[in-house]
Every structure is written in C-alpha cells, then in structure tokens.
C-alpha cells in the first residue's frame, strides 16, 4: 500500500505555530484548487474516461467536470500530518488504505492498472509559484522576511518533497 504525503521543508524563520498556519493555508489551497478541477499552476485535470462516464457510480453522482469530489471522501480525508519548525507534512493517515489507494490512482493515473501520465490528476503537486503565493498571503512574519521566503519558494529554493512510501504487509 502506498502512503501518500507531501513534505515541505520550511525556513527556520517559522516557529511551530507559524508552521501550523502555513500548513493550514496550504491544505486549504490544495483542496480548493482541486475542487476547481485544477492541478499545479492551473493545469486542468484530464477528463473522465468513457467507460467511467457510463458507470452507475458516475450516473448516480451526476458529476460534470473532474474535481475529485465524486464522494468527497478523499479530499475530506486530506490532512495536516505534522507541522513543526522546519517542516510540514500534508497527506493521508498511514492506515487509511482506501484514501491512500484512491489518491495514488489519481496521482499516477493508474486507477487499479498501470500508471498513465495522460490520465494522472496530481492534486498533491505544489509548485514554487503556488507556495510563494500562499506564503505572501500570510501575515505571520515581518513583511521583508516573508517576501524573501516567498522569493526563495518561487525560485525553488524551498524543498517540496512528494512522498510515496510503500509498506510491505508482513503480518499474517
């Protein structure tokens, strides 16, 4: 099973409370952007397949554009796993097999099969531009410090790590 999480290494200027604020804003940003049917930097999610559009699940939900809210469960389960000085982690609980699997299928475009970039909806992706935008929207550090951190984020100097951890179940 994959464990889907995203780590963002923050500058030491942010204390634990600041890290929590940044994490809350990033989580909200990712969820809101996904509900608009967009991935990183406004990339539109690929459309549903014809076979999925013909399925009963789709007909019952009566969804139009792809926005990852067919049941709402996956995006509702996305959470802050850790927020402390130097690092925040956003993702799904390690034991939440269903939502980790659904997220993995969307991110890789695999949906139970082989990965397919053309079908991928990497809603967890976050660009330096987007991180910069979120940091600039906050008012938790002096403006000059915050602007410098935002410039670093935009330039890619703040590390954003996609974590897909695969655990082997060795218990019987």
N, C-alpha and C positions, 0 to 999 in steps of 0.2 A: 504494500500500500504506500502511496506517496503521501508525504506530509507537506502541504503547500503553505509556505510562509515567505515573507519578504522582510529582509533586514535592511535598515538604513542606519549607517554609521554617522552620527551627528557630531559636529564640533563640540569640544568640551565647554564652550560658552553656555550651552544649555544644561541646566541642572535637572534633577529628576522631575520636578513639576513642569518645567518647560518641555521636557521630552514627552511627557504625557499630553500636553497641549498640542504639540506638533503631531503626535500620533493620532489624536482625536481628529484633527483637521485633515490629515492625510487619509484616514479611514473614510471620513465623510466625503472627501473629494473623489476617492476611488469608487465608492458606491454610487454617488450622484452621477458621475461621468458614465459609469456602466449602465445605469438606468436610462441614460440618453442614447444608448446603443453605440457608445464610443469607447475605444481603447486609448492608448497613449497618444498624446498630441492630436486628438480629434479623429484618429483613424476609425472609420466606420466598421462595425463588426460584420463579418460575412453573413449572408442571408441563410435562412433555414434551408435544408435540403428538401427536395420534392417529396421524398418518402416520409420525412418528418412532418411536412405540411399536411400529408394525407392521413397521419396517425390520429387515433382517438384522443390522445393526450393533447395534441395541438388544437383539435376541433373543440374540445371542452374548454380549454383556456382562452381560445379566440384571441390569440396574440397576433399583432401585426409585425412590426419591426423587431429585430433581435435586440433585447435589452437585458437578458439574463434574469428575467423576473417571472418566468413561467409559473413557478410555485412561490417564488420569493424566498425560499428557504436558504439557498446558497448565499446570496448577498446578505441576508439577515444573520447568517452564522459567521460571517467575516468579522474578526475582532482584533483588538489590541492584545497580543500575547505577552508583550513586555515593553515597558517604557522606562528607561533609566538613563542617567547621564552617559552620553556617548553612543547609545544605541536604542533604536526602537524596532520592534518586530510586530508585523501585522500578518494575520493568516487565520488558519482554522485550527481548532483544537486537535492535538495529535490523534486522539482516539475517535474523532468524528469521521469514520470511514466513508460514509455516504457523501458528505460535502467535500471532503478531500478528493474523492474519486470524480465527482461532478466537476469540480474546479480543474482537476488535471485534464479531464476530457476537453473542457473549453480552452484551456491554455495551450494544450498541444494539438487540438483539433482531432483527437483520436476517437472520442466517444465510443470507447469499447473496442476499437480497432487500432490500426496503425496510425501514428502521428501524421498529420497532414497540415502543413503551414497554411494552405489555402483556406482551410476550414477553422483555423485557430482563432480564438477570441481571447487574447491575453489581457484580461481585465485587470490583472495584478501589475502589469508593466507600468512603470513610472519613469518619465524622462526627467532629465536635469531641469528642463524648462518648467515642467509641472511642479517639481519640488521647489524651484525658485519662486514660482507664483504663490504657492502655499506659504512659504517662509515669509515672503514680502507682505502677505495679508495679515500676519500675526503682529501683535504689538507687545512682545514679551522681553525684548532686549533693546538697548539703545539703537536708534534708527541706523546709525552709521555701522554698527556691528552687524545688525540684521541685514543690511544691504550688502555688506561684504560677504556674509554667509550665502545670501541669495545669488550673488555673482559667482561664488565658488560652485554652488549647486548647478547653475546654468552651464558652467564650463565643464561639468562632470567631475569636479574635484571632491564631491561628497559621494562616497561609495553607496550604491544601491545594489543589493545582492538578492537575486531571486534564489530561493532555497526550495529545492525539491528533494526532500530526504526520503529515501526508500528504505523501509524497515522490512526485514525478513521475519516472518512469524515462525518462531522455532518451537513454540509451545504446542503440545498435542491437545 
